[in-house]
Amino acid sequence: MDLKAVKLLLEKNAKKTWNPLGVKEEYCSMWAEGMNFPERGEVLLYTGCLYQMIPYIDMFARLLKGFESMNPALFGIAMKIKALADSLGLDTISLLASLEISKKDRERYFRIVRSIANALLSAGVKFAYMREEPYSGVLYHDLGMDDLFREHVMRLAKKIKETGARKVITIDPHTTYMLNYLIKEFVDDFEVEVVHYMDVLLERGYTPKVRGPKEVVIHDPCYLARWNGVIDQPRVLLSRAGVKVREPEFTRKFTGCCGGPIESLFPSLSSKLARKRMEELKETGSPCFTVMCPICLTNFQREARELGVRVFDIMEVIE
């Protein structure tokens, strides 16, 4: 795999759309159509767009896996064809997405985000939401693209500040970690409280209802458990809904890797790591897995059919 070419592709997409996969910011906000959230307020719901990007992440991973098994020269040729199409004004990302991504796939991930928002509303939380929501930029940091990351988070901090928010509610582990730790290395005056939505729901005494399987094995996303300390929260919410939780051998802070962080550079190795972790989860005897991270969700799903299991986001198990 030509890693330089992959990084160049991500940089070009970012320059064009402020998103590594070329996903437009208005798409990130489509899940909220008709919900009429205010654009300004002291509390802001910031999704980071990762759930909404899952169909694009899947499409990108499939393409890379295909190129990985080919002659490296073919990948370079493909990149030149894309560059030519871009120079002619063709939106190649939207074209590929229209061919590869179904409306059903998109709606599933919009529904997860909508379920989180509805749970917060049911718990009495009022919040604002950006009409065109920017991506968090965390992938640039993970890949060592520091200049791009700095430029991205400075713009993100400015947009959050323009909403008047003093508190930001996040919905995924990577965005939570980025806003709690990384952004402060580059933006001196980022003085907002950052809290994960499950902490908010527990603080409000929220009791969810079951909407999926009544028994699941839980996988702790590494960034959520090790860096953000969100470990008991999902277990309490599942228990309040009456869902039985099975624990794998390696769990909580000692959870296993889903392979997701390297999927954009080493897709085959990423698949091997996902299968290894899923075999551990399957040993509990439950065919239903639940996760609390869009990266874990998409990486496990690609292997789920062959392993005979089903993978759910926690907001597909409860609501």
Phi, psi and omega in degrees: 000132178277095186294326178298320180294322178297314180295323177296321178298315179298319180296319180294319177298318181297320181296326184277322189229000188063027179217134185296335181257006178080017180281129184281150185293329178294330176294320181301333184261000185296333180300336187266006181301130178087354183270346171056046175286145174292155181270347179232146178173164182288335177245128182240131169272119180240113185274338183074354174073004185293318178298316182296332183277353186308313179300326179288321177298317178299315181298316180296317181296320179295318179296315180296320180297323176294316179292328183299328182271359181258176172297132181307332181297328181295325178296319178298321178296318180299321180293323179293322177297318179297316180299320179295316180298318179298320181294337178272002177087012180277134179273087186293326180296312180296324179296312178298317181298321181294333180273328191257333189251125180273157177299325180298317179298312181300316185295327180301315184281328171300320183294324177298312181296319179297323179295321177296314180298317181294324177296318178297318179296318179296331179278002176088016181269126176258136182210160175262167179208139181284135181296321176238095191273126180284152171294155184287331182089005188295331180298323180300320179293315182299327183266006178074022180268069192295320180297317179294319179298316180299313180298319183293312185287334175294319176293318180299315180299321179296318181292322177295318180299323181295340179280348182082012185287137170253345180223133179242127175262124180253165184233356178224156185298321186291317178293321178299313179297317182299314182286331181280330188234307192288317187298330183289344176286340185243340183235109186295321189257032177275089189249055177243149176281134180243127183219139179284148186297331180292326175297321180295315181297319179293318180300327180274359180071030185290134176245108183281171175249158177282135173230358181228213180297151182268000176215131182218156168260136187261136174246120178278117174297136189300315182294328181288316185280313188278325186256329184255354176067021178265093184235304181285332186306309180295327180293321178295316181296318178296319180295318179298329180277353180088017180271129178281131183248127173259142181254131174284173181299315180259112190214174182054229182293343180259029180296162177266165183276139177276350182086352186299321185300339182251010187294334183277351178240324183228073186299323181291316178296322178301318179296320180297317179296319180298315181296321179299313180294321181292327175297321178297317180295322183293334180296344178289343181097354180262132178272002182247118179255146171235141180229167181232036185208131180295331180288315176299317183302309184289325181289323178289322185300326183296336182257352192297317185298315182294331181270355178070036180232169176237143183240130182235141163289152183301331180277007166259347177267321179233168176209000000 
